[in-house]
Amino acid sequence: MKCLRCGTCCIFFDISTLNKKANEPCTFLDIPTGKCKSYEARPEVCRDFKTDEICYLISSLTLENKLFILSKVYK
């Protein structure tokens, strides 16, 4: 599945290799657009992240609602 580039995973997940805590935006994330500022040169941990069906199912929601749903799914 192809990344939707919505930025939700860049906030929700803990990314220890980037010293990023869960529910905090990644330093590479452009908050207003939800896009990675360095998508083409993003870190390997981000390149290796696999989009799943949940991304597609919640794609029409607001960022706030996406984060809420993920918090329920990934307890």
LOMARMAR-654939 format. One record per atom (N, C-alpha, C, O): y, z, x; residue in one letter. Coordinates in pm, whole numbers, padded with zeros to 5 digits, always signed. Example, Ala and Ser with C-alpha at 12.3 -4.5 7.8 and 13.67 -1.06 7.14 Angstrom:
-00569+00780+01319a/-00450+00780+01230a/-00330+00780+01320a/-00332+00846+01424a/-00225+00708+01285s/-00106+00714+01367s/+00003+00787+01290s/+00114+00804+01341s/
//
This chain:
-00118+00000+00083m/+00000+00000+00000m/+00125+00000+00088m/+00127+00060+00195m/+00224-00066+00042k/+00347-00079+00118k/+00444+00035+00085k/+00458+00075-00031k/+00510+00086+00187c/+00610+00191+00171c/+00724+00141+00082c/+00773+00029+00100c/+00766+00223-00014l/+00875+00187-00103l/+01012+00221-00045l/+01116+00187-00103l/+01013+00286+00070r/+01136+00324+00141r/+01232+00403+00052r/+01352+00375+00048r/+01177+00501-00018c/+01260+00582-00108c/+01310+00710-00041c/+01405+00771-00090c/+01248+00750+00070g/+01292+00868+00143g/+01230+00999+00097g/+01255+01103+00157g/+01151+00995-00008t/+01094+01119-00062t/+01006+01190+00041t/+01018+01311+00059t/+00919+01117+00106c/+00831+01181+00205c/+00911+01233+00325c/+00868+01326+00394c/+01027+01173+00349c/+01113+01214+00460c/+01183+01348+00432c/+01243+01408+00522c/+01173+01393+00310i/+01226+01524+00273i/+01111+01621+00247i/+01110+01732+00300i/+01014+01578+00166f/+00913+01670+00116f/+00819+01725+00222f/+00796+01846+00227f/+00764+01640+00307f/+00658+01682+00398f/+00709+01746+00526f/+00818+01715+00574f/+00628+01837+00578d/+00650+01897+00709d/+00609+01794+00813d/+00499+01738+00804d/+00694+01767+00910i/+00660+01672+01017i/+00681+01746+01149i/+00787+01740+01210i/+00577+01815+01190s/+00589+01905+01306s/+00627+01832+01434s/+00699+01889+01517s/+00582+01709+01452t/+00617+01636+01575t/+00766+01605+01584t/+00818+01575+01691t/+00835+01612+01469l/+00981+01589+01467l/+01057+01720+01446l/+01178+01719+01427l/+00982+01832+01448n/+01042+01963+01420n/+01112+01964+01284n/+01217+02026+01268n/+01054+01894+01187k/+01111+01886+01053k/+01030+01973+00959k/+00908+01956+00947k/+01097+02066+00894k/+01030+02154+00799k/+01020+02087+00662k/+01099+01999+00629k/+00923+02130+00585a/+00907+02079+00449a/+01032+02106+00367a/+01097+02209+00382a/+01064+02013+00280n/+01180+02021+00189n/+01315+02022+00259n/+01415+02068+00203n/+01318+01971+00381e/+01442+01949+00454e/+01447+01802+00493e/+01346+01747+00537e/+01561+01738+00478p/+01568+01595+00513p/+01547+01572+00663p/+01595+01648+00747p/+01477+01467+00694c/+01460+01424+00833c/+01597+01383+00886c/+01682+01334+00811c/+01619+01403+01015t/+01748+01366+01075t/+01772+01216+01072t/+01886+01171+01084t/+01664+01137+01058f/+01677+00992+01052f/+01708+00941+00912f/+01738+00823+00894f/+01701+01029+00812l/+01718+00987+00673l/+01865+00975+00636l/+01943+01067+00657l/+01901+00860+00581d/+02035+00840+00526d/+02029+00888+00381d/+01980+00816+00294d/+02078+01007+00356i/+02064+01072+00225i/+02117+00985+00110i/+02046+00970+00010i/+02238+00928+00119p/+02289+00851+00004p/+02200+00734-00037p/+02188+00704-00156p/+02138+00667+00059t/+02056+00550+00026t/+01908+00584+00015t/+01832+00508-00045t/+01866+00696+00073g/+01724+00731+00076g/+01645+00650+00176g/+01522+00648+00173g/+01715+00582+00265k/+01651+00495+00363k/+01653+00558+00502k/+01742+00637+00535k/+01556+00521+00583c/+01550+00566+00722c/+01654+00488+00802c/+01661+00365+00794c/+01733+00560+00880k/+01836+00495+00962k/+01775+00418+01079k/+01840+00332+01139k/+01651+00449+01111s/+01586+00379+01222s/+01448+00328+01179s/+01351+00342+01254s/+01439+00269+01060y/+01310+00229+01005y/+01232+00138+01100y/+01112+00158+01120y/+01296+00041+01155e/+01226-00053+01244e/+01180+00015+01373e/+01082-00030+01434e/+01247+00121+01415a/+01210+00192+01538a/+01169+00336+01507a/+01181+00423+01593a/+01120+00361+01385r/+01086+00496+01344r/+00971+00551+01428r/+00893+00474+01484r/+00961+00684+01436p/+00857+00747+01517p/+00716+00709+01470p/+00696+00673+01354p/+00621+00719+01560e/+00483+00681+01530e/+00426+00761+01413e/+00353+00706+01331e/+00459+00889+01405v/+00407+00971+01296v/+00451+00914+01160v/+00377+00924+01062v/+00568+00858+01155c/+00617+00797+01031c/+00550+00662+01006c/+00518+00627+00892c/+00530+00587+01112r/+00463+00457+01099r/+00319+00475+01051r/+00267+00391+00977r/+00256+00584+01092d/+00116+00608+01057d/+00098+00668+00917d/-00013+00673+00866d/+00207+00714+00856f/+00198+00775+00723f/+00155+00669+00622f/+00209+00559+00620f/+00058+00703+00539k/+00006+00609+00441k/+00060+00638+00302k/+00043+00749+00250k/+00124+00541+00244t/+00171+00550+00106t/+00048+00556+00016t/-00053+00492+00043t/+00058+00633-00092d/-00054+00638-00185d/-00008+00607-00328d/+00108+00576-00351d/-00101+00616-00421e/-00073+00581-00561e/+00039+00666-00621e/+00114+00618-00706e/+00049+00789-00578i/+00152+00878-00633i/+00291+00820-00610i/+00378+00829-00698i/+00313+00761-00495c/+00443+00699-00466c/+00480+00596-00573c/+00594+00590-00619c/+00383+00516-00611y/+00407+00413-00713y/+00424+00473-00851y/+00507+00427-00930y/+00346+00576-00882l/+00354+00638-01014l/+00487+00707-01039l/+00534+00712-01153l/+00548+00760-00934i/+00675+00833-00951i/+00796+00751-00907i/+00907+00804-00902i/+00777+00626-00875s/+00883+00545-00816s/+01008+00531-00903s/+01118+00511-00850s/+00995+00541-01034s/+01112+00523-01121s/+01190+00653-01143s/+01295+00651-01208s/+01141+00764-01090l/+01208+00893-01109l/+01323+00912-01012l/+01334+00841-00912l/+01408+01008-01041t/+01514+01046-00947t/+01449+01117-00828t/+01336+01163-00836t/+01522+01124-00718l/+01470+01191-00600l/+01434+01336-00633l/+01330+01385-00591l/+01520+01403-00707e/+01494+01543-00745e/+01363+01556-00822e/+01284+01647-00795e/+01339+01466-00915n/+01215+01471-00992n/+01094+01432-00909n/+00985+01486-00930n/+01111+01340-00816k/+01001+01304-00726k/+00958+01425-00645k/+00839+01453-00631k/+01056+01497-00591l/+01026+01616-00511l/+00958+01723-00595l/+00868+01792-00548l/+01001+01737-00720f/+00939+01834-00810f/+00793+01797-00835f/+00705+01884-00827f/+00766+01672-00866i/+00629+01627-00892i/+00541+01648-00768i/+00429+01698-00780i/+00591+01612-00652l/+00513+01631-00529l/+00484+01778-00504l/+00376+01812-00454l/+00578+01865-00539s/+00554+02008-00520s/+00441+02058-00608s/+00374+02155-00573s/+00420+01994-00721k/+00310+02031-00811k/+00178+01968-00765k/+00072+02031-00775k/+00185+01846-00717v/+00063+01776-00674v/+00008+01833-00543v/-00113+01852-00529v/+00097+01861-00448y/+00055+01907-00315y/+00081+02056-00296y/+00148+02097-00202y/+00027+02137-00387k/+00044+02283-00377k/-00029+02337-00257k/-00026+02457-00232k/
//
